[in-house]
Amino acid sequence: MRKRILSMGEAVVDILPAGGGMWRPVAGGSSYNVALALGRLGAGAAFVGRLSLDEQGERMTRALSEAGVDTDLLCRDDRPSPLSLVEQGTQTGSARYAIHLAGTAHAPPTMPPGWREGAAHLHVSSFSAVTGDWGRAVAEALDAANGFMTRSFDVNIRAALLPGREIARELVADRIERVDLVKASDEDLSWLFPGRAPAETAADWSAQGRATILTRGAGGATLFFRGETLDCGAFDVPVSDTVGAGDVFVAAFLSRANEAGLLARIAQAAPDEIGALLRFANAAAALCCMRAGADAPSSAEVTAFMAASPLR
């Protein structure tokens, strides 16, 4: 049996603009998006989280199963699904989120004995990785996973849900100390460290022994490790929205790295191996940007897209 990737964190219902003053609900939440994308890409995966028993939660649970994502580490809850109102930024084109969690099923799951069995990797992401009960549960899981599997953290800043920039920096630094691989966007790092070049922060994190991926949207992505860098350009595509693109990037990178046996040896991988991972991840994210919401492609779709589409 192939070892699976665990994606631990929040699941929310994204409320997307549908034109004409209308809105439509779609499955969302950074960690949920990663789990669903892993399944669609053909990776062995499990979602470690909590979903409501309401109509949206039932739909999200079915989507995981239909994508081949394991739900044995999923908890269910009588409270309603958390909501995230998504709007497109007018200046940068990046999505903006107003997330509503109070009184909802936003709570960490109960981890059963033996949850580490059969797992190759644990991925955590965004505000659920650093704040409140979720943050504490994630820190405990990362510690429990140490020595049993590799671990990654997507910084994925949601400023309105964080306790302020200074404390957020401390929480992010704490999680980075507990993982092997970090991913952050240039927008994440510009918020954490205003006035400082994101590449400087990524280089500092990599100098601490954590392979660090910096994504720059249309500018592509760079992997930093111990003073070395490897760049990969982006694909030029018409953008519907950017919702979930970073999550799909992470899922594609982890999926392909696990398939190639590289998760445990990213630091020792050859440049062409890393380049192939970044190109696949950029292609998957580009396809997501062409669709509304966090709509992840299949591995076959990504492969066909790469064959027909040159990098910038």
N, C-alpha and C positions, 0 to 999 in steps of 0.2 A: 504493500500500500504506500503510495507516495505521501510524503509529509506535506501538511497543509500550512497555509499562511493564516494567522489569526488577525483580524482587524477589530480593535477594541475601542469603543467610544459611542458618541451620540448618534441618534437617528431622529430626524425632524422632517416635517412635511414642508417643502418649499412651495410657497404660493407665488406663482410666476404670472407676470402680465401676459394677457392673451389677446390684447388689442380691443379697441372699442370700449375701453373702460372695464373690460372683463378680466377675471383672474382664473387660473387653473392650478389645482394641487398636483405636485409630483413628489416622488420619494426623494429625500435628501438627508443631509447630515454628513459631515466629512468622513467619518469612519464607516458609516453605512454605505456611502458612495464607493469607498475603496473596496469593501467586501463584495458589493454587487458587481463592480467592474472586474475584480479578480475572477469571479465566477463566469462572467461573459467572455473573458479572455481565455478560459479553459484551465485556470489554475485551481488546484485544490485549496479551498478557503472555508473559513468559518467566521460568522459575525458574532462578536462578543459584546452584547448590549442588551437593551430592553426596548420592547415595542408594545404599544397600546393594543388592547383588544377591540378598539373601535374600528370603524370601517377602513380608515386610512392605515391603521396598524395591520389589519388583516391583509390589505392589499400589498403592503411592504413585505410582510412575511411570505406571501405567495411569490412575490418577485424574487426574493432570495432563493427559494426552493426551485423555481423555474430556471434560475441561472446556475443551479448546481451548487449553491453555497450551503454549507452545513449549518443547521440551526440548533444543534444540541447544546450550545453555550448561550442560547438566547433565552431571556426571561420575558414573560408577558405581564401586563399591568392593566388594571381596571381604569386607570386615569386616562384622560384624553391624550392624543398625540401632541407633542410640541410643534409649534408653527414657526416658520421663518418667512417673512415677507421680503421678496427679492425684487430689487429695482436695478436697472442698468445705470451705471455712473455716467454722467453727462460729459465729463472731461477725459477720464482715462479709458472708459469703455468697460472697466471692471465692474462686476456685480457688487451691489451694496445689500446688506442684510439687516433686518430688524427682527430679532429672534425672541420668541415668547415661550418661557419655560415654566413659570410659576403654576403650580397645581396640575402639572402634566406628568406623563410617564418618563420624564427625564431623570433617571436614577441609575446607578451602576447595577449590574447584574450580580447575582450570587454565584461565585465561582465554585463549581463542583470539584470534588476530589478527582485527581487525574486529568485536569484540564490541559496540562502540558503535554500529555501523551500524544504522539503522532504529529506534533507541531514542529515546523522548521523555523518559523519566524513569528514575532509579535509586533504588529504595527499599531501606533497610537497617534492621535491627531487633535489639533486645534484646542479649543477652550476646555473640552471634556478631559483633556490630558493634564490640565494644570489647576483647575479651579474646583473648590467645594468637595463634596463627597466623591464625585467622579474623579477629581484630581488625585485624591488620596488612594482610591481604588486602583487607578492606573499606576501610580508609583509603586504600590505593593505588587501589582502584577509584573511590572518590569523587573523588580528585584527578584521575584520568584522565578522569572524566566531566565535569569542570568545563569549561564553555564549549561542551559538546556536548549536554547535556541538563540538566534540572532534577533536584534530588536531595532526598530526605527521609530522616528518621531517627525511628524510634519508640523511645523510651527503654526502655520495657517491662522494668523491673527484675526480675532473677532473682538475689536477693541471695546465695544459696548458691554461685553460680558467678562472683561478682565478687570482686576482690582486697581488699575492705574499702571502707568508705564514702568515705574521703578520696581514695584513688586512683581509685575509681569516678567521683567528681565530676570529677576531672581528665580522665579518659577520655571521659566524656560531653561535657564542655565542648569537648574537641578535635573530637569528631564534629560537634557543633553548628556549629563554625566552618567545617565543610566542606560544609554543606547549606543549602538554601533554605527548607525547611519542617520543623518539628519537631512531633512529637506525643508527649504524655505524659499519664498518668492522675494523678489526685490522689494515689493510693497510691504511684506512682513518685516523685513529688516530695516526699511526706511522708517516704519512706525516705531520699532523697538529702539533704534539708534538714529534719531533725526540728525541730519547733517553729516552723517558718516556714509561712505560708499558701502553698499551691501556686500561687495566683493571682499572688502577688508574684514567684515564680520565673519563671512563664510570661511575665509582663510584662517582666521583666528580659531574658529571652532575646529577646523580640520587639523590645526596644529596640536590640538588637545587629543588627537587620536581618533576623532570621529570623521569618517568620510561624510562630506557635506555636499549636497546638491543645491545649487542656486538656480531658480527658474526666473526667466525674464520675459515671459509671455512671447510676443512676436520676436524678441531678441534671442530666443533659444534657451539653452541650459548649459551649466558648467558644473563639473564635479571637481571638488577640491580634496586633496589628501596629502598631508605632510609636505607642503610646499609645492606640490605638483598640481597642475590644472589640466582639464580636458574639456574643450568646448564642443558644442553641437548646435548647429543652427536650427531654426524653426521652419515650419512649412507655411507657405503663403496661402491662406484659405479665407473665404467669406465667413465672417463671424456672425452667428445667430445670437449667442451670448457666451459668457465665460463661466457660467455656473458649473461647478464640478470638474473643470478642466484640470486643476491641480491634483484632485483626487484620482482622476483617471490616469494622469501622468504617473503618480506614485504606484498605482496598481499595476500599470504596464511595466514599470521598471522592476518592481518586486517579482512579478509573475515571470518575466523573461529571465531575471537573475536566478530565481529558484530553479527554473527549468534547465538553465545552463550550469547549475551547481556553483554559482558565483556568490550566493548570499553570504557565505561564511568566509569568503576570501576576496572581497571587493578591493581591499588595499593591495592585493597581490595580482589582481587581474591585469592583463595586457591592455594597452590603450585601445586596440581595435575591439576588444571585448567590451570595454566600457562604452566606447563610441556606439557600438551596436545596441546596447541597452538604452542609451540616451536617445538614439534616433527612433527606436521603437516607441519609447515613452512619449517623445514629442509628436510622433504621428498619431498615437492614440488620443492625446490631448487635442490635437488639431481637429480630428474627427468629432470629438465631443463639442468643440466650439462651433462646429457647423450645425449642431442640433440644439433644440431648446432644452434647457435643463441638463442634469448630470446623466446624459444618455450615453453610456459606454459602448464602444464597438466590440465586435468579436475579434479574435486573433486573425482570422482569415480576412476580415475587412481591413485591419491595419496593414497586413502584408500586401494586399492588393493596392491599397492607397500608396504605400511606400514605393511600389514598383512603378506607379504612374505619376508620382509627384516629386519633383526635385526640392531639396532644401533651399532656403534663402541663400 
